[in-house]
Amino acid sequence: MGFDPTNMRTMGHGDLPPELNRLSERVIGCAMHVHSLLGPGLREKFYEQALALELGRCGLRADRQVPFKVLYAGEVLGEQCIDLVVESLIIVECKGVTALTEQDHAQLLGYLRFTGLPLGLLMNFHAVRLKDGLCRKINWPPVARPPEIVVSSPRVLSVNSANTP
């Protein structure tokens, strides 16, 4: 029994708790504000930094470059970083590319799967209108991690202990 990406939904508010939908709307509003001031064409790290600043100004906690280690069969495969984790609930992956690819979507799905967080936002700041470069991925109810994959990050795992079986 392998991972089935069709179990994770795209867009919509679905069955998410209302407070999580409200939080995602606030995050998207902050991103739209950043995009309206900076416009397209910069490197993604500048959008990530500006979005973190804007989220903080709106009273939201946003951790940048949240690392996690991926283990397989007890061996560390390496470390990966999530661009932003907002309020320890929402993953935000910032992009500055001509068009989002399947790899971009797969990356966000992997982050959701590995961390057990309920919601991810993929944002392409290169789009003329941010709403055209925005995608929500829902992991609700959270899909359990397979036993051979372990994510080790105090900032992520301390939040997800309630989501972990």
C-alpha positions in Angstrom: 0.0 0.0 0.0 1.8 3.1 -1.3 1.1 6.8 -1.1 -1.9 7.9 -3.1 -1.7 11.7 -4.0 -5.4 11.6 -4.9 -6.2 11.4 -1.2 -5.0 15.0 -0.8 -7.4 17.5 -2.3 -6.7 20.7 -4.1 -8.5 24.0 -3.4 -11.9 24.3 -1.7 -12.7 24.6 1.9 -14.0 21.1 2.2 -14.3 19.7 5.7 -11.5 21.8 7.2 -12.3 23.4 10.5 -13.5 27.0 10.0 -10.7 28.5 12.0 -8.1 26.8 9.7 -10.0 28.2 6.6 -10.0 31.7 8.2 -6.2 31.4 8.9 -5.5 30.4 5.3 -7.6 33.3 4.1 -5.4 35.7 6.3 -2.2 34.1 4.9 -3.5 34.5 1.3 -4.5 38.1 2.0 -0.9 38.8 3.3 0.6 37.2 0.2 -1.6 39.3 -2.1 -0.5 42.4 -0.2 3.1 41.4 -0.7 2.6 40.7 -4.4 0.8 44.0 -4.9 3.7 45.9 -3.5 6.6 43.9 -5.0 5.0 42.6 -8.2 6.4 39.6 -10.2 10.0 39.1 -11.2 12.1 38.8 -8.0 13.8 35.8 -6.6 11.6 33.7 -4.4 13.6 34.3 -1.2 12.6 37.9 -1.3 8.9 37.0 -1.4 9.4 34.5 1.4 11.1 37.1 3.5 8.5 39.8 2.7 5.6 37.4 3.4 7.1 36.4 6.8 7.4 40.1 7.7 3.8 40.8 6.6 2.4 37.8 8.5 4.3 39.1 11.6 2.8 42.5 11.1 -0.7 40.9 11.1 0.0 39.1 14.3 0.7 35.6 12.8 3.8 33.5 13.7 5.7 32.4 10.6 8.8 30.3 10.9 11.1 30.5 7.9 13.2 27.7 6.5 11.9 25.0 8.9 14.2 22.0 8.6 13.3 18.4 8.8 15.4 15.3 8.4 14.0 12.4 6.4 15.0 9.0 7.7 14.6 5.7 5.8 15.1 2.4 7.5 16.9 4.2 10.3 19.2 6.0 8.0 19.2 9.8 7.4 18.6 10.5 3.7 19.1 14.2 4.2 17.5 17.4 5.3 14.9 19.5 3.6 13.6 22.9 4.5 10.0 24.2 4.3 9.9 27.9 3.2 7.3 29.0 5.8 5.2 27.3 8.5 2.4 29.6 9.7 1.1 29.2 13.2 2.4 25.6 13.1 -0.5 24.7 10.9 0.0 25.8 7.3 2.9 25.1 5.0 3.7 27.9 2.6 5.9 27.1 -0.4 7.0 30.3 -2.3 7.9 30.1 -5.9 9.1 32.6 -8.5 8.8 30.7 -11.7 7.1 31.0 -15.1 4.7 28.3 -14.3 4.2 25.8 -11.5 5.2 22.3 -12.4 4.1 18.8 -11.2 7.3 18.7 -9.2 6.3 21.9 -7.3 2.9 20.3 -6.5 4.6 17.0 -5.5 7.0 18.9 -3.2 4.1 20.4 -1.3 2.3 17.1 -1.1 5.4 15.5 0.3 5.8 18.2 2.9 2.2 17.7 4.0 2.6 14.0 4.0 5.9 14.0 5.9 4.9 16.6 8.5 1.2 15.6 9.0 0.2 19.3 8.8 -3.3 19.9 7.6 -2.9 22.5 4.9 -0.4 23.7 2.3 -0.3 26.8 0.1 1.8 26.8 -3.1 2.3 30.4 -4.2 3.9 31.5 -7.4 4.8 35.2 -7.0 5.9 35.3 -10.7 2.2 35.2 -11.8 0.8 38.6 -12.9 -2.1 38.0 -10.5 -1.2 36.0 -7.5 -4.5 34.2 -7.5 -3.5 32.6 -10.8 -0.4 31.2 -9.1 -2.0 30.0 -5.9 -2.9 26.4 -5.0 -4.2 25.0 -1.7 -3.5 21.4 -0.8 -5.6 19.9 1.9 -4.4 17.0 4.1 -7.5 16.6 6.2 -7.9 14.5 8.1 -4.2 14.3 8.2 -2.8 11.4 6.3 -0.5 9.3 8.5 3.2 9.0 7.6 4.3 5.5 6.6 6.4 3.9 9.3 9.6 3.9 7.2 9.6 7.7 6.8 10.3 9.8 9.9 10.4 13.5 9.9 12.6 14.9 12.7 12.2 18.6 13.4 11.4 20.0 16.8 9.6 23.0 15.3 7.3 20.7 13.2 7.1 17.5 15.4 6.3 19.4 18.6 3.2 20.8 16.9 2.2 17.5 15.3 2.4 15.2 18.3 -1.4 15.4 18.5 -1.6 14.4 14.8 0.8 11.5 15.1 -0.7 8.1 15.8 
